[in-house]
Amino acid sequence: MVKITMKERQIIYKMWSRGSTQKEIAEAIKVSPSALRSEMSKGYTGQFYIGGRRIYDPERAEQCSGLMGRPHRRLLAKQERRSGPPMEN
């Protein structure tokens, strides 16, 4: 299993937002295309750039990367719901 560093996540973000392909990014940071796809899914925000490209957030990817490198999306979703505006009674 490949552990992607925050520095590499910043490279992914810059290259992806400039229009590089996943193959180009994988070659630049020396990981397999499969490892990059997994990383991209960790950092997917649920939103899209104009043109339909998924938005990648390196901070979110870092949060999703647990000790085993697996995303904990359910936990993040719960945290996001809790951090919303306080409900009034």
C-alpha positions as CSV (number, residue, x, y, z in Angstrom):
1,M,0.0,0.0,0.0
2,V,1.3,3.5,-0.9
3,K,1.2,6.3,1.7
4,I,0.7,9.6,0.0
5,T,2.1,12.6,1.8
6,M,0.6,16.0,2.2
7,K,3.2,17.4,-0.1
8,E,2.2,14.9,-2.8
9,R,-1.5,15.8,-2.1
10,Q,-0.6,19.5,-2.8
11,I,1.0,18.4,-6.1
12,I,-2.1,16.4,-7.0
13,Y,-4.3,19.4,-6.3
14,K,-2.2,21.8,-8.4
15,M,-1.9,19.5,-11.3
16,W,-5.6,18.4,-11.2
17,S,-6.9,22.0,-11.0
18,R,-4.6,23.0,-14.0
19,G,-6.1,20.2,-16.1
20,S,-3.6,17.4,-15.9
21,T,-4.8,13.8,-16.4
22,Q,-4.7,11.2,-13.6
23,K,-2.1,9.3,-15.6
24,E,0.1,12.4,-15.8
25,I,-0.3,13.1,-12.1
26,A,0.4,9.4,-11.1
27,E,3.6,9.5,-13.2
28,A,4.7,12.8,-11.6
29,I,4.4,11.6,-8.0
30,K,5.5,8.1,-8.9
31,V,2.4,6.1,-7.8
32,S,0.2,3.7,-9.8
33,P,-2.9,5.0,-11.5
34,S,-4.9,2.8,-9.1
35,A,-3.3,4.4,-6.0
36,L,-4.0,7.8,-7.5
37,R,-7.7,7.0,-8.1
38,S,-8.0,5.9,-4.5
39,E,-6.4,9.1,-3.3
40,M,-8.7,11.2,-5.6
41,S,-11.8,9.5,-4.1
42,K,-10.6,10.4,-0.6
43,G,-10.3,14.1,-1.5
44,Y,-13.6,14.3,-3.5
45,T,-15.7,17.1,-2.0
46,G,-19.0,16.2,-3.8
47,Q,-18.7,19.2,-6.0
48,F,-17.5,19.8,-9.6
49,Y,-15.4,22.3,-11.4
50,I,-17.0,24.0,-14.4
51,G,-16.7,21.4,-17.1
52,G,-17.6,18.5,-14.9
53,R,-14.3,17.7,-13.3
54,R,-14.6,16.5,-9.6
55,I,-13.1,18.9,-7.1
56,Y,-10.2,17.4,-5.1
57,D,-9.4,18.8,-1.7
58,P,-6.0,17.8,-0.2
59,E,-7.1,18.6,3.3
60,R,-10.1,16.3,3.1
61,A,-7.9,13.6,1.6
62,E,-5.5,14.0,4.6
63,Q,-8.4,13.7,7.1
64,C,-9.8,10.6,5.3
65,S,-6.4,8.9,5.5
66,G,-6.6,6.9,8.7
67,L,-3.8,4.7,10.1
68,M,-4.5,2.1,7.4
69,G,-4.8,4.7,4.7
70,R,-8.5,4.0,4.2
71,P,-11.1,6.8,3.9
72,H,-13.5,7.2,6.8
73,R,-16.3,9.0,4.9
74,R,-19.1,8.1,7.2
75,L,-17.2,9.6,10.2
76,L,-16.4,12.8,8.2
77,A,-20.1,13.1,7.1
78,K,-21.2,12.8,10.8
79,Q,-18.6,15.5,11.8
80,E,-19.8,17.8,9.0
81,R,-23.5,17.4,10.1
82,R,-22.5,18.2,13.7
83,S,-20.5,21.2,12.8
84,G,-23.4,22.8,11.0
85,P,-25.3,25.8,12.5
86,P,-26.9,25.2,15.9
87,M,-30.5,24.3,15.8
88,E,-33.0,26.4,17.6
89,N,-35.8,24.9,19.7
